[in-house]
Amino acid sequence: MSKGYQENTKSLIKKGEHRLESILIGFPIPLSGIYGTEAQEQLWGAQVAIDEFNSGGGLDGRHAELLVRDTQLKVELAVSATEELILKNKVHFIVGALSAGDMLAISKVCHRHKILYNAISQSDSILYKENRSPYLFHEGQNPHMTVGSVGRYAFSHFGNRVAFLNADSEFGQHSKRALIHIGKQIGLEVVLNLDYPVGLKDYSPYLEQIKKAGPEVLVLNNFGEDQFQSVKQAHEMGLKENIKIVCPNLSVTQRYLAGAEIFEGVIGTSAYYWKLEELYPTAKRFNEKYRFKSQGLSPTSYSAYGYNGTKTVLDSVQKAKSIDTETVVGEMLRLRFDYCKGPQFYRRLDRQSVQSVLIIESKSKKEMKFKDDYFEILEVVPFLGPRTFLVSRETM
């Protein structure tokens, strides 16, 4: 995590005594570790939602407060932090997490204590029947919906000889399985399917194998610094000359850190990109407030997850005129909202947020018209109804 991110984080984490009258939202996220920059984006987005709630008068003058805990991307810390937030800090709701494993662990704690939890990262397994909970919502997209969207686009445009390079994480494995499921439908030829340990620094042995296999498309099922390093090394080895690189969850943050040349031509999906302001007035308002909070940085997918994940809870509190868990859950299920990216709602079956998926492509430096002009939006895949992107073990 960069120094600038760290300094801004310190200014937002609550370390002192909280006001007894506050509506308390616990926010466990991995500010330390390989997803630290994206976690900071979640935090800024959530803080915008808190500010809006408070400036609007809160719940009859009762303000909201965010209690942030750094889970360091460790499941055991996610569990202990959530337990502490519920038992010691007496939070009313939980929002957060930035890994599938952390989300599942946090959800189990919240289920045990009957605390509403809105999960703001990507997971398929959180939607499986055995992992559902009456207190669980999933604002983050799931790999099946993002991979399905970009897979159909990429393979129809760039060819069906495909290689997969998959992080050995829940996100990486879920993305791979979703691609294989899609491949069966459209006749993919999988020339190579390789797993690697999360946090790897040298990808050259894997990339050499991929280069020799000669795919038309290389899918990198990874995220965070893993995505930075794998795209960078693929670029340096010349793979982009003959192979289209696809990152199902394309990180704006890693593109920003790497620069235009390294990511040029890489395509993927995003839950949010700031240029949605050209389509939705709500996106423009969110962009302006977020840039003020982040000292000029534009919001990303994880910014929108943090914002929507927190704002849906607070809007439901206002509609319920209560912080009673069961009452707020009921209002969450009735929500129809457009906070920054067009229409959304939570489907009743598994509380997944039904929303649009963006297909984006990273621009070259000469194509960029100004500093934040990183991507071209190739397609906005709209939400298609409550049964869109259903996930089960059987479909994988």
C-alpha positions as CSV (number, residue, x, y, z in Angstrom):
1,M,0.0,0.0,0.0
2,S,1.4,3.4,-1.0
3,K,2.3,6.1,1.6
4,G,-0.5,8.3,0.4
5,Y,-3.0,5.6,0.9
6,Q,-1.6,4.9,4.4
7,E,-1.8,8.5,5.5
8,N,-5.4,8.8,4.3
9,T,-6.3,5.6,6.0
10,K,-5.0,6.9,9.4
11,S,-7.3,9.9,9.1
12,L,-10.4,7.8,8.7
13,I,-9.9,5.0,11.2
14,K,-11.7,5.6,14.5
15,K,-9.4,5.0,17.4
16,G,-11.1,6.8,20.3
17,E,-14.4,6.4,22.1
18,H,-17.5,6.4,19.9
19,R,-20.6,8.4,20.7
20,L,-23.2,6.2,22.4
21,E,-26.0,7.6,20.2
22,S,-24.3,6.7,17.0
23,I,-25.5,4.0,14.5
24,L,-22.4,1.9,14.4
25,I,-21.3,0.0,11.3
26,G,-18.3,-2.3,11.6
27,F,-16.0,-2.3,8.6
28,P,-13.4,-5.2,8.6
29,I,-11.2,-4.9,5.5
30,P,-7.6,-5.8,4.6
31,L,-5.8,-2.5,4.7
32,S,-2.5,-4.3,5.0
33,G,-1.4,-6.8,2.4
34,I,-1.6,-7.3,-1.3
35,Y,-5.2,-5.9,-1.6
36,G,-4.5,-2.9,0.6
37,T,-5.0,-0.2,-2.1
38,E,-8.3,-1.7,-3.1
39,A,-9.4,-1.9,0.6
40,Q,-8.6,1.8,0.9
41,E,-10.9,2.5,-2.0
42,Q,-13.7,0.6,-0.2
43,L,-13.1,2.7,2.8
44,W,-13.3,6.0,1.0
45,G,-16.5,4.9,-0.7
46,A,-18.1,3.8,2.6
47,Q,-17.1,7.1,4.2
48,V,-18.9,9.0,1.4
49,A,-22.1,7.1,2.3
50,I,-21.6,7.9,6.0
51,D,-21.2,11.6,5.2
52,E,-24.3,11.7,3.1
53,F,-26.4,10.0,5.8
54,N,-25.1,12.3,8.5
55,S,-25.4,15.5,6.5
56,G,-29.0,14.5,5.7
57,G,-29.9,14.4,9.4
58,G,-29.3,10.7,10.0
59,L,-32.1,8.9,11.8
60,D,-33.9,11.6,13.6
61,G,-30.6,13.3,14.3
62,R,-28.8,10.1,15.2
63,H,-25.6,9.9,13.1
64,A,-23.8,6.9,11.7
65,E,-20.2,6.0,12.5
66,L,-17.8,3.6,10.7
67,L,-15.6,1.4,12.9
68,V,-12.7,0.2,10.7
69,R,-10.6,-2.9,11.5
70,D,-7.6,-4.1,9.4
71,T,-8.0,-7.9,8.8
72,Q,-4.6,-8.1,7.0
73,L,-6.2,-10.5,4.5
74,K,-6.2,-13.2,7.2
75,V,-9.4,-15.2,7.9
76,E,-8.6,-15.6,11.6
77,L,-8.2,-11.8,12.0
78,A,-11.4,-11.2,10.0
79,V,-13.2,-13.5,12.5
80,S,-11.7,-12.0,15.6
81,A,-12.2,-8.4,14.4
82,T,-15.9,-9.2,13.6
83,E,-16.4,-10.8,17.0
84,E,-14.8,-7.8,18.7
85,L,-16.9,-5.3,16.7
86,I,-20.1,-7.1,17.7
87,L,-19.4,-8.1,21.3
88,K,-17.1,-5.2,22.5
89,N,-18.0,-2.3,20.2
90,K,-21.7,-3.2,20.0
91,V,-22.0,-2.4,16.3
92,H,-25.5,-2.6,14.7
93,F,-24.4,-3.8,11.2
94,I,-21.3,-5.1,9.4
95,V,-20.1,-4.1,5.9
96,G,-16.8,-5.1,4.4
97,A,-14.2,-7.8,3.5
98,L,-12.1,-8.1,0.3
99,S,-11.7,-11.8,-0.2
100,A,-14.1,-14.7,-0.6
101,G,-12.7,-16.5,2.4
102,D,-13.0,-13.5,4.7
103,M,-16.6,-12.9,3.6
104,L,-17.7,-16.4,4.4
105,A,-16.0,-16.3,7.8
106,I,-17.5,-12.9,8.6
107,S,-21.0,-14.0,7.5
108,K,-20.9,-17.0,9.8
109,V,-20.0,-14.8,12.8
110,C,-22.8,-12.4,11.8
111,H,-25.3,-15.2,11.4
112,R,-24.5,-16.5,14.8
113,H,-25.1,-13.1,16.4
114,K,-28.0,-12.2,14.1
115,I,-26.2,-9.1,12.7
116,L,-27.0,-7.8,9.2
117,Y,-23.9,-8.2,7.0
118,N,-23.4,-6.7,3.5
119,A,-20.4,-8.3,1.8
120,I,-18.5,-6.1,-0.7
121,S,-16.1,-8.4,-2.5
122,Q,-16.5,-11.1,-5.1
123,S,-17.5,-14.7,-4.4
124,D,-19.5,-17.5,-5.9
125,S,-19.6,-19.7,-2.8
126,I,-21.2,-17.0,-0.7
127,L,-24.3,-17.6,-2.9
128,Y,-24.4,-21.4,-2.4
129,K,-27.4,-22.7,-0.6
130,E,-25.5,-23.9,2.4
131,N,-23.8,-20.5,2.9
132,R,-26.9,-18.3,2.7
133,S,-28.2,-16.5,5.8
134,P,-31.2,-14.3,6.5
135,Y,-28.7,-11.7,7.6
136,L,-26.4,-11.8,4.6
137,F,-26.4,-9.6,1.5
138,H,-23.8,-9.5,-1.3
139,E,-23.2,-6.1,-2.9
140,G,-20.1,-7.4,-4.7
141,Q,-20.5,-9.0,-8.0
142,N,-19.8,-12.7,-8.2
143,P,-17.2,-14.3,-10.5
144,H,-19.9,-16.2,-12.4
145,M,-21.5,-13.0,-13.6
146,T,-18.3,-11.1,-14.4
147,V,-16.5,-14.0,-16.0
148,G,-19.7,-14.9,-18.0
149,S,-19.9,-11.4,-19.4
150,V,-16.2,-11.0,-20.4
151,G,-15.8,-14.6,-21.5
152,R,-18.6,-14.3,-24.0
153,Y,-17.3,-11.0,-25.3
154,A,-13.6,-12.0,-25.5
155,F,-14.1,-15.4,-27.1
156,S,-16.5,-14.1,-29.7
157,H,-14.0,-11.3,-30.6
158,F,-10.6,-12.8,-30.2
159,G,-10.7,-16.5,-30.7
160,N,-11.6,-19.7,-28.8
161,R,-8.1,-21.2,-28.3
162,V,-7.7,-20.2,-24.6
163,A,-5.1,-20.6,-21.8
164,F,-6.0,-20.0,-18.1
165,L,-3.5,-18.8,-15.5
166,N,-5.4,-19.0,-12.1
167,A,-4.5,-17.8,-8.7
168,D,-5.0,-20.6,-6.2
169,S,-7.6,-18.6,-4.3
170,E,-11.3,-18.9,-4.1
171,F,-11.7,-16.0,-6.6
172,G,-9.2,-17.6,-9.0
173,Q,-10.7,-21.0,-8.9
174,H,-14.3,-19.8,-9.1
175,S,-13.4,-17.7,-12.2
176,K,-11.7,-20.7,-13.8
177,R,-14.7,-22.9,-13.2
178,A,-17.1,-20.3,-14.6
179,L,-15.0,-20.1,-17.7
180,I,-14.9,-23.8,-18.2
181,H,-18.7,-23.8,-17.8
182,I,-19.0,-21.1,-20.5
183,G,-16.5,-23.0,-22.6
184,K,-18.7,-26.1,-22.7
185,Q,-21.5,-23.9,-24.1
186,I,-19.6,-22.2,-26.8
187,G,-16.9,-24.7,-27.8
188,L,-13.7,-23.4,-26.3
189,E,-10.4,-25.2,-26.9
190,V,-8.5,-24.9,-23.6
191,V,-4.8,-25.3,-24.6
192,L,-3.5,-24.8,-21.0
193,N,-4.9,-24.5,-17.5
194,L,-2.4,-23.6,-14.8
195,D,-2.8,-22.7,-11.2
196,Y,-0.2,-20.8,-9.1
197,P,0.2,-19.7,-5.5
198,V,-1.2,-16.3,-4.5
199,G,1.6,-13.7,-4.0
200,L,3.9,-15.2,-6.6
201,K,6.6,-12.8,-7.9
202,D,8.1,-14.7,-10.9
203,Y,5.5,-15.8,-13.5
204,S,8.0,-16.5,-16.2
205,P,7.9,-20.4,-16.0
206,Y,4.1,-20.3,-16.4
207,L,4.2,-17.6,-19.2
208,E,6.8,-19.6,-21.1
209,Q,4.5,-22.6,-21.1
210,I,1.7,-20.4,-22.3
211,K,3.7,-18.8,-25.0
212,K,4.7,-22.3,-26.4
213,A,1.0,-23.4,-26.3
214,G,0.1,-20.6,-28.6
215,P,-3.4,-19.6,-27.4
216,E,-5.4,-16.7,-29.0
217,V,-6.6,-15.6,-25.5
218,L,-4.9,-15.7,-22.1
219,V,-7.2,-15.3,-19.1
220,L,-5.5,-14.2,-15.9
221,N,-7.9,-15.2,-13.1
222,N,-6.3,-13.1,-10.4
223,F,-6.4,-9.7,-8.6
224,G,-4.4,-7.1,-6.8
225,E,-0.6,-7.2,-7.0
226,D,-0.8,-10.7,-8.6
227,Q,-2.6,-9.0,-11.5
228,F,0.0,-6.2,-11.7
229,Q,3.0,-8.7,-11.8
230,S,1.5,-11.2,-14.2
231,V,0.4,-8.5,-16.7
232,K,3.7,-6.7,-16.4
233,Q,5.7,-9.9,-17.0
234,A,3.5,-11.0,-19.9
235,H,4.1,-7.6,-21.5
236,E,7.8,-7.8,-21.0
237,M,7.9,-11.2,-22.5
238,G,6.1,-10.1,-25.6
239,L,3.0,-12.2,-25.1
240,K,0.6,-9.3,-26.0
241,E,2.0,-9.3,-29.6
242,N,0.0,-12.4,-30.5
243,I,-2.3,-13.1,-27.5
244,K,-5.2,-11.1,-26.2
245,I,-5.0,-10.8,-22.4
246,V,-8.2,-10.9,-20.4
247,C,-8.5,-10.1,-16.6
248,P,-12.1,-11.0,-15.6
249,N,-11.8,-8.6,-12.6
250,L,-9.7,-5.8,-14.2
251,S,-8.3,-3.6,-11.4
252,V,-8.3,0.1,-12.1
253,T,-5.9,0.4,-9.2
254,Q,-3.3,-1.9,-10.7
255,R,-3.6,-0.3,-14.1
256,Y,-3.0,3.1,-12.4
257,L,0.1,1.8,-10.6
258,A,1.5,-0.1,-13.7
259,G,1.0,2.7,-16.3
260,A,-0.6,2.7,-19.7
261,E,2.1,0.7,-21.7
262,I,2.0,-2.4,-19.5
263,F,-1.8,-2.7,-19.5
264,E,-2.5,-1.4,-23.1
265,G,-5.1,-3.6,-24.8
266,V,-5.9,-5.7,-21.8
267,I,-9.7,-6.2,-21.4
268,G,-11.8,-7.3,-18.5
269,T,-14.8,-6.4,-16.4
270,S,-15.5,-3.7,-13.8
271,A,-18.4,-3.1,-11.5
272,Y,-17.8,0.6,-11.9
273,Y,-15.8,3.1,-13.9
274,W,-16.1,6.9,-13.4
275,K,-17.1,7.5,-17.0
276,L,-20.5,6.1,-16.2
277,E,-21.2,9.7,-15.4
278,E,-21.9,10.1,-19.1
279,L,-24.8,7.7,-18.6
280,Y,-26.0,8.4,-15.1
281,P,-26.3,11.6,-13.1
282,T,-25.9,9.6,-9.9
283,A,-22.4,8.5,-11.1
284,K,-21.4,12.2,-11.6
285,R,-22.5,13.1,-8.0
286,F,-20.7,10.1,-6.6
287,N,-17.5,10.9,-8.5
288,E,-17.5,14.5,-7.2
289,K,-18.0,13.5,-3.6
290,Y,-15.5,10.6,-3.8
291,R,-12.7,12.8,-5.3
292,F,-13.2,15.2,-2.5
293,K,-12.8,12.4,0.0
294,S,-9.8,10.8,-1.7
295,Q,-8.0,14.0,-2.4
296,G,-8.6,13.9,-6.2
297,L,-8.5,10.2,-7.0
298,S,-11.4,8.8,-9.1
299,P,-13.6,6.0,-7.8
300,T,-13.2,2.3,-8.8
301,S,-15.3,-0.8,-8.6
302,Y,-14.2,-1.3,-4.9
303,S,-15.1,2.4,-4.2
304,A,-18.6,1.7,-5.5
305,Y,-18.8,-1.5,-3.5
306,G,-17.9,0.3,-0.3
307,Y,-20.3,3.2,-1.1
308,N,-23.3,1.0,-2.2
309,G,-22.7,-1.6,0.5
310,T,-22.9,1.1,3.2
311,K,-25.5,3.3,1.7
312,T,-28.0,0.5,1.2
313,V,-27.9,-0.3,4.9
314,L,-28.2,3.3,5.9
315,D,-31.1,4.0,3.5
316,S,-32.9,0.9,4.8
317,V,-32.4,2.2,8.3
318,Q,-34.0,5.5,7.3
319,K,-36.9,3.7,5.6
320,A,-37.4,1.4,8.6
321,K,-37.0,4.4,11.0
322,S,-35.3,1.8,13.1
323,I,-32.0,-0.1,13.7
324,D,-33.9,-3.4,14.4
325,T,-32.1,-6.0,12.4
326,E,-35.2,-7.9,11.1
327,T,-36.9,-4.6,10.1
328,V,-33.9,-3.3,8.3
329,V,-33.4,-6.6,6.4
330,G,-37.0,-6.3,5.2
331,E,-36.3,-2.8,3.9
332,M,-33.1,-4.0,2.2
333,L,-35.1,-6.6,0.3
334,R,-37.5,-4.0,-0.9
335,L,-34.9,-1.5,-2.1
336,R,-34.8,-0.4,-5.7
337,F,-31.9,1.9,-6.0
338,D,-29.6,3.8,-8.4
339,Y,-26.7,5.3,-6.3
340,C,-24.0,5.5,-8.9
341,K,-24.4,3.0,-11.8
342,G,-28.0,2.6,-12.8
343,P,-30.7,0.3,-11.4
344,Q,-29.9,-2.3,-8.8
345,F,-31.8,-4.5,-6.3
346,Y,-31.1,-7.5,-4.1
347,R,-32.8,-10.6,-5.3
348,R,-34.6,-12.6,-2.6
349,L,-33.2,-16.0,-3.4
350,D,-29.7,-15.4,-2.3
351,R,-29.5,-11.6,-1.6
352,Q,-27.1,-11.0,-4.6
353,S,-27.1,-7.5,-5.8
354,V,-28.4,-7.6,-9.4
355,Q,-26.5,-5.0,-11.4
356,S,-24.8,-4.1,-14.7
357,V,-21.3,-5.4,-15.6
358,L,-18.9,-3.2,-17.6
359,I,-16.6,-4.7,-20.3
360,I,-13.6,-2.4,-20.4
361,E,-10.3,-2.2,-22.3
362,S,-7.2,-0.4,-21.2
363,K,-6.1,2.5,-23.4
364,S,-2.7,3.3,-24.8
365,K,-1.0,6.4,-23.5
366,K,-1.7,8.3,-26.8
367,E,-5.4,7.4,-26.6
368,M,-5.7,8.9,-23.1
369,K,-7.2,12.4,-23.3
370,F,-6.5,13.3,-19.7
371,K,-5.1,11.8,-16.5
372,D,-7.9,9.4,-15.4
373,D,-8.9,8.4,-18.9
374,Y,-7.6,4.8,-18.4
375,F,-10.3,2.7,-20.1
376,E,-12.7,2.5,-23.0
377,I,-16.1,1.1,-22.0
378,L,-16.7,-1.5,-24.7
379,E,-20.1,-2.7,-23.4
380,V,-22.5,-2.2,-20.5
381,V,-24.1,-5.6,-19.8
382,P,-27.4,-4.7,-18.2
383,F,-29.1,-6.5,-15.3
384,L,-31.7,-8.7,-17.0
385,G,-33.9,-9.6,-14.1
386,P,-33.9,-11.4,-10.7
387,R,-32.6,-14.7,-12.1
388,T,-29.7,-13.3,-14.0
389,F,-26.3,-14.8,-13.2
390,L,-27.6,-17.5,-10.8
391,V,-24.8,-19.6,-9.2
392,S,-24.9,-23.1,-7.9
393,R,-22.4,-25.9,-7.6
394,E,-24.2,-27.7,-10.4
395,T,-23.6,-25.0,-12.9
396,M,-19.8,-25.0,-12.5
